[in-house]
């Protein structure tokens, strides 16, 4: 999975699951309790970057570009070390637990 695809999965798939965590009983992956605040913070920053660059451009920029934009705009604030570690943890986790069974592209 490419990083730009990963950012979309992080923002859409997990948010939907987290928002309905109390009502769904399927085997979806949920955000761990200890990661909920961190997840919300990462998602907020990603949404702010998307609002700055536009939806189409957001789907094309790399994670490195996303981090530069976040650092360069006072509206967003730079990603913290904990947020970056969380993004890396989710990105490098075996994608099969998220339901992706195909070949991973880096």
CNS distance restraints for C-alpha pairs under 8 A (distance, minus, plus):
assign (resid   1 and name CA) (resid   5 and name CA) 6.33 0.50 0.50
assign (resid   1 and name CA) (resid   6 and name CA) 6.49 0.50 0.50
assign (resid   1 and name CA) (resid 103 and name CA) 7.60 0.50 0.50
assign (resid   1 and name CA) (resid 104 and name CA) 4.60 0.50 0.50
assign (resid   1 and name CA) (resid 105 and name CA) 4.50 0.50 0.50
assign (resid   1 and name CA) (resid 106 and name CA) 6.13 0.50 0.50
assign (resid   2 and name CA) (resid   6 and name CA) 6.21 0.50 0.50
assign (resid   2 and name CA) (resid 104 and name CA) 7.61 0.50 0.50
assign (resid   2 and name CA) (resid 105 and name CA) 5.46 0.50 0.50
assign (resid   2 and name CA) (resid 106 and name CA) 5.26 0.50 0.50
assign (resid   3 and name CA) (resid   7 and name CA) 6.20 0.50 0.50
assign (resid   3 and name CA) (resid  62 and name CA) 6.72 0.50 0.50
assign (resid   3 and name CA) (resid  63 and name CA) 6.53 0.50 0.50
assign (resid   3 and name CA) (resid  91 and name CA) 7.75 0.50 0.50
assign (resid   3 and name CA) (resid 106 and name CA) 7.29 0.50 0.50
assign (resid   4 and name CA) (resid   8 and name CA) 6.62 0.50 0.50
assign (resid   4 and name CA) (resid  59 and name CA) 6.02 0.50 0.50
assign (resid   4 and name CA) (resid  60 and name CA) 6.65 0.50 0.50
assign (resid   4 and name CA) (resid  61 and name CA) 6.82 0.50 0.50
assign (resid   4 and name CA) (resid  62 and name CA) 6.04 0.50 0.50
assign (resid   4 and name CA) (resid  63 and name CA) 7.00 0.50 0.50
assign (resid   5 and name CA) (resid   9 and name CA) 6.37 0.50 0.50
assign (resid   5 and name CA) (resid  59 and name CA) 7.61 0.50 0.50
assign (resid   6 and name CA) (resid  10 and name CA) 6.04 0.50 0.50
assign (resid   6 and name CA) (resid  91 and name CA) 6.83 0.50 0.50
assign (resid   7 and name CA) (resid  11 and name CA) 6.13 0.50 0.50
assign (resid   8 and name CA) (resid  12 and name CA) 5.88 0.50 0.50
assign (resid   8 and name CA) (resid  13 and name CA) 7.74 0.50 0.50
assign (resid   8 and name CA) (resid  59 and name CA) 7.66 0.50 0.50
assign (resid   9 and name CA) (resid  13 and name CA) 5.09 0.50 0.50
assign (resid   9 and name CA) (resid  14 and name CA) 6.96 0.50 0.50
assign (resid  10 and name CA) (resid  14 and name CA) 5.68 0.50 0.50
assign (resid  10 and name CA) (resid  15 and name CA) 7.40 0.50 0.50
assign (resid  10 and name CA) (resid  43 and name CA) 7.80 0.50 0.50
assign (resid  11 and name CA) (resid  15 and name CA) 5.99 0.50 0.50
assign (resid  11 and name CA) (resid  43 and name CA) 6.05 0.50 0.50
assign (resid  11 and name CA) (resid  46 and name CA) 7.63 0.50 0.50
assign (resid  12 and name CA) (resid  16 and name CA) 6.15 0.50 0.50
assign (resid  13 and name CA) (resid  17 and name CA) 6.41 0.50 0.50
assign (resid  14 and name CA) (resid  18 and name CA) 5.91 0.50 0.50
assign (resid  14 and name CA) (resid  29 and name CA) 7.54 0.50 0.50
assign (resid  14 and name CA) (resid  30 and name CA) 6.87 0.50 0.50
assign (resid  14 and name CA) (resid  31 and name CA) 7.07 0.50 0.50
assign (resid  15 and name CA) (resid  19 and name CA) 5.94 0.50 0.50
assign (resid  16 and name CA) (resid  20 and name CA) 6.45 0.50 0.50
assign (resid  17 and name CA) (resid  21 and name CA) 5.75 0.50 0.50
assign (resid  17 and name CA) (resid  28 and name CA) 7.09 0.50 0.50
assign (resid  17 and name CA) (resid  29 and name CA) 7.39 0.50 0.50
assign (resid  17 and name CA) (resid  30 and name CA) 6.25 0.50 0.50
assign (resid  18 and name CA) (resid  30 and name CA) 6.08 0.50 0.50
assign (resid  18 and name CA) (resid  31 and name CA) 6.41 0.50 0.50
assign (resid  20 and name CA) (resid  24 and name CA) 6.15 0.50 0.50
assign (resid  21 and name CA) (resid  30 and name CA) 7.20 0.50 0.50
assign (resid  28 and name CA) (resid  98 and name CA) 7.59 0.50 0.50
assign (resid  29 and name CA) (resid  97 and name CA) 7.45 0.50 0.50
assign (resid  29 and name CA) (resid  98 and name CA) 6.40 0.50 0.50
assign (resid  31 and name CA) (resid  35 and name CA) 6.26 0.50 0.50
assign (resid  31 and name CA) (resid  36 and name CA) 6.10 0.50 0.50
assign (resid  31 and name CA) (resid  39 and name CA) 7.62 0.50 0.50
assign (resid  32 and name CA) (resid  36 and name CA) 6.41 0.50 0.50
assign (resid  35 and name CA) (resid  39 and name CA) 5.83 0.50 0.50
assign (resid  36 and name CA) (resid  40 and name CA) 6.09 0.50 0.50
assign (resid  37 and name CA) (resid  41 and name CA) 6.20 0.50 0.50
assign (resid  38 and name CA) (resid  42 and name CA) 6.23 0.50 0.50
assign (resid  38 and name CA) (resid  82 and name CA) 7.76 0.50 0.50
assign (resid  38 and name CA) (resid  83 and name CA) 6.34 0.50 0.50
assign (resid  38 and name CA) (resid  86 and name CA) 7.62 0.50 0.50
assign (resid  39 and name CA) (resid  43 and name CA) 6.03 0.50 0.50
assign (resid  39 and name CA) (resid  83 and name CA) 7.89 0.50 0.50
assign (resid  39 and name CA) (resid  86 and name CA) 7.95 0.50 0.50
assign (resid  40 and name CA) (resid  44 and name CA) 6.05 0.50 0.50
assign (resid  41 and name CA) (resid  45 and name CA) 6.34 0.50 0.50
assign (resid  41 and name CA) (resid  83 and name CA) 7.71 0.50 0.50
assign (resid  42 and name CA) (resid  46 and name CA) 6.16 0.50 0.50
assign (resid  42 and name CA) (resid  79 and name CA) 7.60 0.50 0.50
assign (resid  42 and name CA) (resid  83 and name CA) 6.23 0.50 0.50
assign (resid  43 and name CA) (resid  47 and name CA) 6.07 0.50 0.50
assign (resid  44 and name CA) (resid  48 and name CA) 6.21 0.50 0.50
assign (resid  45 and name CA) (resid  49 and name CA) 6.19 0.50 0.50
assign (resid  45 and name CA) (resid  70 and name CA) 7.25 0.50 0.50
assign (resid  45 and name CA) (resid  76 and name CA) 5.83 0.50 0.50
assign (resid  45 and name CA) (resid  77 and name CA) 7.63 0.50 0.50
assign (resid  45 and name CA) (resid  79 and name CA) 7.73 0.50 0.50
assign (resid  46 and name CA) (resid  50 and name CA) 6.14 0.50 0.50
assign (resid  46 and name CA) (resid  66 and name CA) 7.84 0.50 0.50
assign (resid  47 and name CA) (resid  51 and name CA) 6.19 0.50 0.50
assign (resid  48 and name CA) (resid  52 and name CA) 6.33 0.50 0.50
assign (resid  48 and name CA) (resid  75 and name CA) 7.70 0.50 0.50
assign (resid  48 and name CA) (resid  76 and name CA) 6.10 0.50 0.50
assign (resid  49 and name CA) (resid  53 and name CA) 6.26 0.50 0.50
assign (resid  49 and name CA) (resid  58 and name CA) 7.57 0.50 0.50
assign (resid  49 and name CA) (resid  66 and name CA) 6.81 0.50 0.50
assign (resid  49 and name CA) (resid  69 and name CA) 6.79 0.50 0.50
assign (resid  49 and name CA) (resid  70 and name CA) 6.38 0.50 0.50
assign (resid  49 and name CA) (resid  76 and name CA) 7.02 0.50 0.50
assign (resid  50 and name CA) (resid  54 and name CA) 5.32 0.50 0.50
assign (resid  50 and name CA) (resid  55 and name CA) 5.74 0.50 0.50
assign (resid  50 and name CA) (resid  57 and name CA) 7.85 0.50 0.50
assign (resid  50 and name CA) (resid  58 and name CA) 5.34 0.50 0.50
assign (resid  51 and name CA) (resid  55 and name CA) 7.07 0.50 0.50
assign (resid  53 and name CA) (resid  57 and name CA) 5.85 0.50 0.50
assign (resid  53 and name CA) (resid  58 and name CA) 6.10 0.50 0.50
assign (resid  54 and name CA) (resid  58 and name CA) 6.00 0.50 0.50
assign (resid  55 and name CA) (resid  59 and name CA) 6.57 0.50 0.50
assign (resid  56 and name CA) (resid  60 and name CA) 6.89 0.50 0.50
assign (resid  57 and name CA) (resid  61 and name CA) 6.25 0.50 0.50
assign (resid  61 and name CA) (resid  65 and name CA) 5.98 0.50 0.50
assign (resid  61 and name CA) (resid  66 and name CA) 6.70 0.50 0.50
assign (resid  62 and name CA) (resid  66 and name CA) 6.24 0.50 0.50
assign (resid  63 and name CA) (resid  67 and name CA) 6.18 0.50 0.50
assign (resid  64 and name CA) (resid  68 and name CA) 6.33 0.50 0.50
assign (resid  65 and name CA) (resid  69 and name CA) 6.18 0.50 0.50
assign (resid  66 and name CA) (resid  70 and name CA) 6.19 0.50 0.50
assign (resid  67 and name CA) (resid  71 and name CA) 6.15 0.50 0.50
assign (resid  67 and name CA) (resid  78 and name CA) 6.89 0.50 0.50
assign (resid  67 and name CA) (resid  79 and name CA) 6.87 0.50 0.50
assign (resid  68 and name CA) (resid  72 and name CA) 6.06 0.50 0.50
assign (resid  69 and name CA) (resid  73 and name CA) 6.29 0.50 0.50
assign (resid  70 and name CA) (resid  74 and name CA) 7.85 0.50 0.50
assign (resid  70 and name CA) (resid  76 and name CA) 5.25 0.50 0.50
assign (resid  70 and name CA) (resid  77 and name CA) 5.60 0.50 0.50
assign (resid  70 and name CA) (resid  78 and name CA) 5.06 0.50 0.50
assign (resid  70 and name CA) (resid  79 and name CA) 7.03 0.50 0.50
assign (resid  71 and name CA) (resid  76 and name CA) 7.30 0.50 0.50
assign (resid  71 and name CA) (resid  77 and name CA) 5.70 0.50 0.50
assign (resid  71 and name CA) (resid  78 and name CA) 4.24 0.50 0.50
assign (resid  71 and name CA) (resid  79 and name CA) 7.42 0.50 0.50
assign (resid  72 and name CA) (resid  77 and name CA) 7.79 0.50 0.50
assign (resid  72 and name CA) (resid  78 and name CA) 7.78 0.50 0.50
assign (resid  73 and name CA) (resid  77 and name CA) 6.55 0.50 0.50
assign (resid  79 and name CA) (resid  83 and name CA) 5.94 0.50 0.50
assign (resid  79 and name CA) (resid  84 and name CA) 6.44 0.50 0.50
assign (resid  80 and name CA) (resid  84 and name CA) 6.27 0.50 0.50
assign (resid  81 and name CA) (resid  85 and name CA) 6.09 0.50 0.50
assign (resid  82 and name CA) (resid  86 and name CA) 6.18 0.50 0.50
assign (resid  83 and name CA) (resid  87 and name CA) 6.25 0.50 0.50
assign (resid  84 and name CA) (resid  88 and name CA) 6.15 0.50 0.50
assign (resid  85 and name CA) (resid  89 and name CA) 6.01 0.50 0.50
assign (resid  86 and name CA) (resid  90 and name CA) 6.20 0.50 0.50
assign (resid  87 and name CA) (resid  91 and name CA) 6.04 0.50 0.50
assign (resid  88 and name CA) (resid  92 and name CA) 5.98 0.50 0.50
assign (resid  89 and name CA) (resid  93 and name CA) 6.00 0.50 0.50
assign (resid  94 and name CA) (resid  98 and name CA) 7.99 0.50 0.50
assign (resid  95 and name CA) (resid  99 and name CA) 6.69 0.50 0.50
assign (resid  95 and name CA) (resid 100 and name CA) 5.34 0.50 0.50
assign (resid  95 and name CA) (resid 101 and name CA) 7.06 0.50 0.50
assign (resid  95 and name CA) (resid 104 and name CA) 7.99 0.50 0.50
assign (resid  96 and name CA) (resid 100 and name CA) 4.87 0.50 0.50
assign (resid  96 and name CA) (resid 101 and name CA) 5.26 0.50 0.50
